[in-house]
Structure formats: structure tokens, C-alpha cells
Amino acid sequence: MADVIILLSFSMLPILAYSQIQKGEDLPIKNITIDMKTMLLRWTNVENVNNVTCSVKILSKLVYQMKATNNHRCKIKNFHSWCQGVDFVIEGFSGKRFSETFHLPQRGEEGTTKENVSCEIHDANFMGCKWTVRNTPGDIHYQFFYSQSPLTFVNRECPNYKTDSEGRRVGCHFDNLSEFPNPYPYHFLVTGTSNGREVQCTDDNISLWDIEIFKPPNVTINCTSLRCRLQWQIPKTIQFQDNAFEYQLQIQKIGDKNFSEVVFNIKRTTNYDYTISYGKYTVKIRTRKLFYKNWSEWSEPQEFGIMCFKK
């Protein structure tokens, strides 16, 4: 059985490094450590070893496996949740096959779980994150942490908390996205204490592209005779490819029961030519990023048609 020793901790941050010491076991490796800041799993070889691999398992399920660098360290990918605990399995050969598991324990106590943390970006500049509390005591004190760089472990605390009617922290607001310079997954983690004891934490790795919420664009309409051009602006976005949008136009003729509602799908362009008959129409628009599933809300219906004709 192995002991887990905390090497490094900060009063305002989760534990960033762990060490494991083997007791009475005849293994060719010892002094296993995991540094959550650099995401390096290291150990000391006390015998000649070769073909060493590292595996990551969560809830006994294999997440991924990699070959060790120089047979004494592995660079861990931070693409999964850490709060529920994780097993790092080091395997290789030293005359015979060996295997050692380094267990990173679950943070907090059972029965104090929270809903998953979720975040949304609005207007390509503001981000809000929230977590819903359930089955927890009223004196609970929450802390929200995030990673300063993508694909790394959390290392900063929320700059601006939101509270509920009981004064508990239930969200975090970012006035700008200057600390998140690219869209790759960042690590977000919520933990807390109650009566001096840590509650079970929750965390996730979230890509900023996945959480953008868009406002539907405004449509301008110019009609010449029975031909109308509908135009709109590209939504403000954090994406580098600002034309990578898909739009839906919903057109209906007012007061005409024989006219079926029409929906047009338009990609990578911001205009559409539509031929009408005499009468009045309404158009609504919504948008989403290409290859993503979440649509914006529909815009308010806008009238066009006969009133656009020039005498």
C-alpha cells in the first residue's frame, strides 16, 4: 500500500503537487510525483528499466496511454476532470514486467456534489460561469479557479464573484477575455468548504468556441421591383475565422394562408436575394458557427415587400 504525501499547497489554490512513497515493495521505480502545474508525472529508476508507458484511468476506465520520455517521466494531457480522482499507471520492463499505480484521490467528501460548472461568452468580450448548489449546508463557502493558459491545471481564482440571496457564491463574472487569448480548452474548477471541511469539487475543460452565445444579426432589406436583397453583418466573435458562420432565414407572407413558411440555410455569406410577389412579408434570422450545434435566438420579425417598391 502506498501513501500520498502533499508536497506543495497554497491557501487560495487547490493542491498543485503530490508524491507517492512505496512501502516494502520490490519495484524498480520509486519517488513518484505529479506536478499539476507542469502536468509532469515523474519517478526515480532504481534499476534499469525500458519500454515504460503511462496510462491514465478515471473511474477504472482507460482515458489514454503514452510512452514515457527517457523512461522516467510523462507529460500528462489535461483533457479530463480531476475532481473525481484519477489513477496513473506506470508499466514497463526490468528483467520482468512491472506495474505501479499512483492514485490521485477524489477531492472533498461524498454527498456534497454540485452540478457541473458551466460558462457562457457574450458579445465576444464578457464571460459568466455558474454552478448550482444542491444538498449542501448553508454555511458553505465556494471558490472558483481557472487556468491562465489552455491545457493546464487551474492556477487563478475568480476576480468577481456573484452571490445568491443567502450570500453564497454561485457564479463568477469576467469583464473581459484578456486572460483567455486563444480558444483551446481551459480548466475550470469549483471547490468549497463547510465547517472547515472540503466539499467535493467539480471541474471541466472548456473550449471558448463551444460556449459563445450570439445575438441574431439585424437584417437590412433593399427591394427593386419584385427582387429583394437581404443583408446582415457577421456577428462579433472570438473566432479567428470570422466568416465561419451559418444562417437561417425564415420568411413568411402576411395574411396569405396559401403561402408556406420558407426557411433558407446560408453559409459563409451575409446576403441573400429573394423574389417576392405583391404583398407584405416578414423575415427572421438566426445564426451559429459552422460545425457547432447551438443556434442563436431568432430575431424579431421584420416586415418588407410592397412598401419597398419605388414609384
Secondary structure as GFF3:
##gff-version 3
##sequence-region A 1 311
A	DSSP	beta_strand	3	10	.	.	.	ID=ss1
A	DSSP	beta_strand	13	21	.	.	.	ID=ss2
A	DSSP	beta_strand	29	35	.	.	.	ID=ss3
A	DSSP	beta_strand	40	45	.	.	.	ID=ss4
A	DSSP	beta_strand	50	58	.	.	.	ID=ss5
A	DSSP	beta_strand	61	67	.	.	.	ID=ss6
A	DSSP	beta_strand	73	75	.	.	.	ID=ss7
A	DSSP	beta_strand	86	93	.	.	.	ID=ss8
A	DSSP	beta_strand	97	104	.	.	.	ID=ss9
A	DSSP	beta_strand	118	122	.	.	.	ID=ss10
A	DSSP	beta_strand	126	130	.	.	.	ID=ss11
A	DSSP	beta_strand	141	146	.	.	.	ID=ss12
A	DSSP	beta_strand	156	157	.	.	.	ID=ss13
A	DSSP	beta_strand	161	163	.	.	.	ID=ss14
A	DSSP	beta_strand	169	174	.	.	.	ID=ss15
A	DSSP	beta_strand	186	194	.	.	.	ID=ss16
A	DSSP	beta_strand	197	198	.	.	.	ID=ss17
A	DSSP	beta_strand	202	206	.	.	.	ID=ss18
A	DSSP	three_ten_helix	208	211	.	.	.	ID=ss19
A	DSSP	beta_strand	212	213	.	.	.	ID=ss20
A	DSSP	beta_strand	219	224	.	.	.	ID=ss21
A	DSSP	beta_strand	227	232	.	.	.	ID=ss22
A	DSSP	beta_strand	245	253	.	.	.	ID=ss23
A	DSSP	beta_strand	262	267	.	.	.	ID=ss24
A	DSSP	beta_strand	271	275	.	.	.	ID=ss25
A	DSSP	beta_strand	280	289	.	.	.	ID=ss26
A	DSSP	beta_strand	302	305	.	.	.	ID=ss27
A	DSSP	three_ten_helix	306	308	.	.	.	ID=ss28
###
